[in-house]
Amino acid sequence: MRSAWFETIGLRPWDEVLVCTDDGHRIRIDALTVAKWLTADKPRVVDAIRRGSLAYKVDHDDAENIASLIYEELARADILPPHLARAPHLRDYVCRRLNGQADVYVLEADKSIRDLRHVVRHSLNGFEWGYGGSGPADLALSILCDLIPEHEAESLYQQFKWDVIARLPRAGAVISAADVLEWVERQRERRAKRLEESEIQQPGVEGGEPVE
């Protein structure tokens, strides 16, 4: 086993990745796992490889070899595979100050840079962070709109402002899109749990009257 390469699976390239090796291994793994390989602890990577095998069962030693090959491939290229280069969960949101003014840009996984689109709701003066005002509210909304549907972002951004944006140091910080999406997922789970609890507590209704 001397080399490993990547292929895209599915309609959206960041959903899943097919890892292929020259001795016939084909391993299907979600792209977020692949993206974390440069920093993840190796036992978790090995476990993901073993669970993702398509062709035949991969034993622990083979999985370790495949993991090592992929580490080497990513390190040698110093970039992520092309189909992961613009994966939303691999972005970073860089908050910095230039001459004292707040500035926010998006650093994609392929190292390209773009300005974060300002979704204006409260602040005509741009973004801010480190407190709970209008600039931080717009920053929270703009980051969420960059990652999830706008209607959902609208329902979450005030809480995101208080949980994340208001707590950033005034000097600046880097916000990982993966962390943002994990935060969003927690909110979705809490909302689903509250909805389930409310349905359990609400009495059944039939013909406008509570069912005994």
SVG drawing of the C-alpha trace seen along z (x, -y; Angstrom):
<svg xmlns="http://www.w3.org/2000/svg" viewBox="-67 -53 72 61">
<polyline fill="none" stroke="black" stroke-width="0.4" points="0.0,0.0 1.8,-3.1 -0.7,-5.8 -4.2,-7.1 -6.5,-9.5 -9.9,-11.0 -13.1,-10.9 -16.4,-12.8 -19.6,-11.2 -23.1,-12.7 -24.5,-15.9 -22.6,-18.1 -18.9,-17.5 -18.6,-18.2 -21.1,-15.5 -19.0,-12.4 -15.6,-11.4 -14.4,-8.1 -10.9,-7.3 -9.1,-4.9 -5.8,-3.1 -3.7,-1.5 -4.3,2.0 -8.0,1.8 -9.4,0.4 -12.4,-1.9 -13.5,-3.7 -16.6,-6.0 -16.3,-8.6 -18.0,-11.9 -15.9,-14.8 -15.9,-16.5 -14.0,-13.5 -11.5,-13.8 -11.1,-17.5 -10.2,-16.9 -7.6,-14.3 -4.7,-16.8 -5.7,-17.5 -7.8,-14.6 -6.5,-11.8 -5.5,-8.9 -7.6,-6.2 -10.7,-8.0 -9.5,-8.3 -8.7,-4.6 -12.1,-3.7 -13.8,-5.9 -11.8,-4.1 -12.8,-0.7 -16.5,-1.6 -16.4,-3.3 -14.9,-0.4 -17.0,0.5 -15.2,3.4 -14.2,5.7 -13.5,5.5 -10.4,3.4 -8.5,4.7 -6.8,2.4 -3.3,2.5 -4.6,1.8 -6.7,-1.1 -3.6,-2.6 -1.7,-2.3 -4.5,-4.0 -4.7,-6.8 -0.9,-7.3 -1.1,-7.5 -3.8,-10.1 -1.9,-12.2 1.1,-12.1 -0.9,-13.0 -2.6,-16.0 0.7,-17.2 2.6,-16.9 0.1,-18.8 -0.4,-21.4 -4.0,-21.8 -7.2,-19.9 -8.5,-17.8 -10.1,-20.1 -13.6,-18.9 -13.2,-19.9 -11.6,-23.3 -14.9,-25.3 -16.7,-23.0 -18.7,-25.4 -17.8,-23.6 -14.1,-24.2 -14.3,-28.0 -12.9,-30.3 -14.4,-33.7 -11.6,-36.1 -12.5,-39.1 -9.7,-41.6 -9.2,-45.4 -7.6,-47.6 -6.7,-51.0 -9.1,-50.4 -12.0,-49.5 -13.7,-46.1 -13.0,-44.0 -14.3,-40.5 -13.3,-38.2 -13.9,-34.6 -10.9,-32.3 -11.9,-29.3 -10.2,-25.9 -8.2,-26.5 -6.8,-29.7 -8.8,-32.0 -10.2,-35.1 -13.5,-37.0 -15.3,-39.6 -18.2,-38.4 -21.5,-39.7 -23.1,-42.1 -26.7,-41.2 -28.1,-44.4 -30.7,-44.3 -29.5,-46.6 -26.2,-48.3 -25.5,-50.6 -21.9,-51.0 -20.8,-47.4 -19.8,-44.6 -18.6,-44.5 -18.1,-41.9 -17.3,-41.6 -20.6,-43.0 -24.3,-42.6 -25.1,-45.6 -26.3,-46.1 -22.9,-45.5 -22.5,-42.1 -26.1,-41.2 -25.4,-41.8 -22.2,-39.8 -24.0,-36.9 -26.7,-37.0 -24.3,-37.4 -22.2,-34.4 -25.2,-32.2 -26.6,-33.3 -23.3,-32.3 -23.8,-28.7 -27.5,-27.9 -30.8,-29.1 -31.6,-32.7 -35.0,-31.9 -33.3,-29.6 -30.5,-32.1 -33.2,-34.8 -34.5,-32.6 -31.1,-31.8 -28.9,-34.9 -29.8,-36.7 -28.9,-33.6 -25.7,-33.1 -24.8,-36.7 -25.0,-36.2 -23.5,-32.7 -20.5,-33.5 -20.1,-36.9 -20.6,-38.9 -17.9,-36.8 -15.2,-37.4 -12.1,-39.4 -12.3,-43.0 -8.9,-42.6 -10.3,-39.9 -10.7,-36.2 -11.2,-33.4 -14.5,-31.6 -14.5,-28.1 -17.5,-27.3 -17.4,-23.8 -17.9,-25.2 -20.7,-27.4 -22.5,-24.4 -22.0,-22.3 -23.7,-25.2 -26.5,-25.3 -27.0,-21.5 -27.3,-21.9 -30.0,-24.5 -31.9,-22.3 -31.8,-19.4 -33.0,-21.6 -35.8,-23.0 -36.9,-19.5 -36.8,-18.4 -38.9,-21.3 -41.4,-20.6 -41.6,-17.0 -42.1,-17.9 -44.9,-20.4 -46.7,-17.8 -46.5,-15.3 -47.9,-17.8 -50.7,-19.2 -53.9,-17.2 -55.5,-15.6 -58.4,-17.6 -61.4,-16.1 -64.3,-18.3 -62.9,-21.3 -63.0,-19.6 -60.2,-17.9 -60.1,-14.2 -60.5,-12.4"/>
</svg>
